[in-house]
Amino acid sequence: MSQNDPETHEQMLAEIRRSQDLVRERVAKSSWSYDLVYSAVAAAFVGGQAAPMPFNVLASAAATLAFAILWRRWSEKTGVSVTGLSPRRARWIAIALGVVFLVLALASVYYGRTGQYVWVLPLIAAAFVLALVFSRLWMRVYRAETVTRP
């Protein structure tokens, strides 16, 4: 068989597709425990912004570290490192979630600085729920987008 044999090309293409399916299956094994931990960390990040200095900075650092550990453990578990920024449509969900968290975190900073701590609790709840919803939505879009091939 030569390198230009159409059968060889079909075999190579089939192997690429099997590899893509394997990666998609590994990533798409969504876990409610992952989503719940992710949501809890997101809520803690938002709520921590209302704390006085330097505790708000410590809350941000702790949440960032928790996100990094969560990402690392998920990468080790699945064997695939996913940042959330691909594929294309799933990327927009991740960006929208970032914007939502920015707004929630800034609102938390505002309420913390003005002493209106009662408003921080709904922000924490909203952060938890929105992180859970966006995480599940991202996974659904990821699955749908990676099933179709050009």
C-alpha positions as CSV (number, residue, x, y, z in Angstrom):
1,M,0.0,0.0,0.0
2,S,1.3,3.4,-0.9
3,Q,0.9,6.6,1.0
4,N,-1.5,7.9,-1.7
5,D,-3.8,5.0,-1.5
6,P,-7.5,6.1,-1.0
7,E,-8.0,3.2,1.4
8,T,-5.1,4.5,3.6
9,H,-6.6,8.0,3.7
10,E,-10.0,6.6,4.7
11,Q,-8.3,4.6,7.5
12,M,-6.4,7.6,8.7
13,L,-9.6,9.7,8.7
14,A,-11.5,7.0,10.6
15,E,-8.7,6.9,13.2
16,I,-8.9,10.7,13.6
17,R,-12.7,10.5,14.0
18,R,-12.3,7.8,16.7
19,S,-9.8,10.0,18.5
20,Q,-12.1,13.0,18.4
21,D,-15.0,10.8,19.7
22,L,-12.8,9.6,22.5
23,V,-11.9,13.1,23.5
24,R,-15.5,14.2,23.3
25,E,-16.7,11.3,25.5
26,R,-14.0,12.0,28.1
27,V,-14.9,15.7,28.3
28,A,-18.7,15.1,28.1
29,K,-18.8,12.9,31.1
30,S,-20.3,15.7,33.0
31,S,-20.4,15.3,36.7
32,W,-22.9,16.9,39.1
33,S,-20.2,16.9,41.8
34,Y,-17.9,18.9,39.6
35,D,-20.7,21.4,38.8
36,L,-21.7,21.7,42.4
37,V,-18.1,22.3,43.6
38,Y,-17.5,24.8,40.7
39,S,-20.7,26.6,41.6
40,A,-19.8,26.7,45.3
41,V,-16.3,28.2,44.5
42,A,-17.9,30.8,42.2
43,A,-20.4,31.7,44.9
44,A,-17.6,32.0,47.5
45,F,-15.6,34.2,45.0
46,V,-18.6,36.6,44.6
47,G,-19.4,36.7,48.3
48,G,-15.8,37.2,49.3
49,Q,-15.7,40.5,47.4
50,A,-17.9,42.0,50.0
51,A,-15.4,41.3,52.8
52,P,-13.2,44.1,54.1
53,M,-9.6,44.4,53.0
54,P,-7.5,42.2,53.0
55,F,-10.1,39.4,53.4
56,N,-11.6,40.2,50.0
57,V,-8.2,39.7,48.4
58,L,-7.7,36.4,50.3
59,A,-11.1,35.3,49.1
60,S,-10.2,36.0,45.5
61,A,-6.9,34.2,45.8
62,A,-8.5,31.2,47.6
63,A,-11.2,31.0,44.9
64,T,-8.7,31.3,42.1
65,L,-6.6,28.5,43.7
66,A,-9.7,26.4,44.1
67,F,-10.6,26.9,40.5
68,A,-7.1,25.9,39.4
69,I,-7.2,22.7,41.6
70,L,-10.6,21.8,40.2
71,W,-9.4,22.3,36.6
72,R,-6.3,20.3,37.3
73,R,-8.2,17.4,38.9
74,W,-10.6,17.3,36.0
75,S,-7.8,17.3,33.5
76,E,-6.1,14.4,35.3
77,K,-9.4,12.5,35.6
78,T,-10.3,12.9,31.9
79,G,-6.9,13.1,30.4
80,V,-8.0,16.3,28.5
81,S,-7.3,19.9,29.4
82,V,-10.4,22.0,28.6
83,T,-10.4,25.8,29.2
84,G,-13.9,26.4,28.2
85,L,-13.0,28.6,25.3
86,S,-13.5,26.0,22.6
87,P,-15.4,25.0,20.6
88,R,-16.7,28.3,19.1
89,R,-20.3,28.4,20.4
90,A,-19.3,27.1,23.8
91,R,-16.7,29.8,24.0
92,W,-19.5,32.4,24.1
93,I,-21.2,30.8,27.0
94,A,-17.9,30.8,28.9
95,I,-17.4,34.5,28.1
96,A,-21.0,35.3,29.1
97,L,-20.5,33.6,32.4
98,G,-17.3,35.7,32.9
99,V,-19.3,38.9,32.3
100,V,-22.0,37.7,34.7
101,F,-19.5,37.0,37.4
102,L,-17.8,40.4,36.9
103,V,-21.1,42.1,37.4
104,L,-21.9,40.0,40.4
105,A,-18.5,40.5,41.9
106,L,-18.6,44.3,41.4
107,A,-22.1,44.5,43.0
108,S,-20.7,42.5,45.9
109,V,-17.8,45.0,46.3
110,Y,-20.3,47.8,46.2
111,Y,-22.6,46.4,48.8
112,G,-19.7,45.4,51.0
113,R,-18.2,48.9,50.9
114,T,-21.5,50.6,51.6
115,G,-22.3,48.2,54.5
116,Q,-25.4,46.7,52.8
117,Y,-24.4,43.1,53.5
118,V,-28.0,41.9,53.3
119,W,-27.8,42.2,49.5
120,V,-24.7,40.0,49.3
121,L,-26.6,36.9,50.1
122,P,-28.8,37.1,47.0
123,L,-25.7,37.7,45.0
124,I,-24.1,34.6,46.4
125,A,-27.2,32.6,45.6
126,A,-27.3,34.0,42.1
127,A,-23.7,33.2,41.5
128,F,-24.2,29.6,42.6
129,V,-27.3,29.1,40.5
130,L,-25.9,30.9,37.4
131,A,-22.6,28.9,37.6
132,L,-24.6,25.7,37.8
133,V,-26.8,26.7,34.9
134,F,-24.0,28.0,32.7
135,S,-21.8,25.0,33.4
136,R,-24.6,22.6,32.4
137,L,-25.4,24.7,29.3
138,W,-21.7,24.8,28.3
139,M,-21.5,21.1,28.4
140,R,-24.7,20.7,26.4
141,V,-23.4,23.1,23.7
142,Y,-20.0,21.4,23.8
143,R,-21.6,18.0,23.2
144,A,-23.8,19.3,20.4
145,E,-20.9,21.2,18.7
146,T,-18.4,18.4,18.9
147,V,-20.7,15.8,17.5
148,T,-21.0,17.6,14.2
149,R,-17.9,17.5,12.0
150,P,-17.0,19.6,9.0
